[in-house]
Amino acid sequence: MIELKTANHSDLTRIAQYMAHENRCAFIDNNKSEIFDYLNEIHSSSRKAVIYLEEDSIIVGAVAGDICDDNNTIEVIGPFVDKEIRGCEKYLQQMVLLMQELNKDYRLKFFIDDKNEFVKQFIINNNGMITSSNCNMTLNLEDFAADKNVSSVDVQCVDYTKSLQDENIKQQVERLHDMIFSTAYYNSDTIMKKINDSNILSCCIVNRKVVSYAFYNTEDESYIDFSATDKNERGRGFG
């Protein structure tokens, strides 16, 4: 018999191991220890955001959600389920419905690997919409070469926190972000609220104009959430 459960802290190691094996999520890796750290952070919330399926003491499905109070959304990791289970789509639906029931005032946003056709179709079948497409990229410092065209331009690169009083820069970044990432999981207001010592917003400015920006996290390793360049300034190396 398959049981639907909300996770206790003692369940997280097994769930992380299951997700590391099954994972087809767009931004969480297959490293078990990293998944456990992520689940542990999510689970520290007083709300129920980690749910799993168990059959004969074996995990056969799981879903987790990072609850974002600033924009009333839940960034959903999964859902994952063993496709060999009879009626597996029904169990996917049960996990998602329970997460929504436990967090009624929040919209669910799913982050699904592009190759995960099974879950993508499940979301569409349940009136979900694909609103944007993202990609993961890796750049090694030894492979990076700055565009030589930049050297002839007076470029100023600043962290937004150092120019906090400059409302003009703030508004330019907000316009640029909301235009390019209109359906992304963070809007400009959320980004501005998240800025701190580890969540950095860096801007590239030419003649008082923000031509490019990057929003990234430096807590353990550099993780870039967003990077964008004004469409009229692309191809010049500002990014």
Salt bridges, closest charged atoms under 4 A:
ASP11 OD1 - ARG14 NH2 3.73
GLU22 OE2 - HIS21 NE2 3.86
GLU54 OE1 - LYS5 NZ 2.50
GLU54 OE2 - ARG14 NH2 2.91
ASP69 OD1 - ARG47 NH1 2.91
GLU101 OE2 - LYS104 NZ 3.31
ASP113 OD1 - ARG24 NH1 4.00
ASP114 OD1 - LYS120 NZ 3.31
GLU117 OE2 - LYS120 NZ 3.55
ASP166 OD2 - ARG208 NH1 2.83
GLU174 OE2 - LYS170 NZ 2.77
ASP189 OD2 - LYS193 NZ 3.16
ASP230 OD2 - LYS209 NZ 3.73
GLU233 OE2 - LYS209 NZ 3.16
GLU233 OE1 - ARG236 NH1 2.80
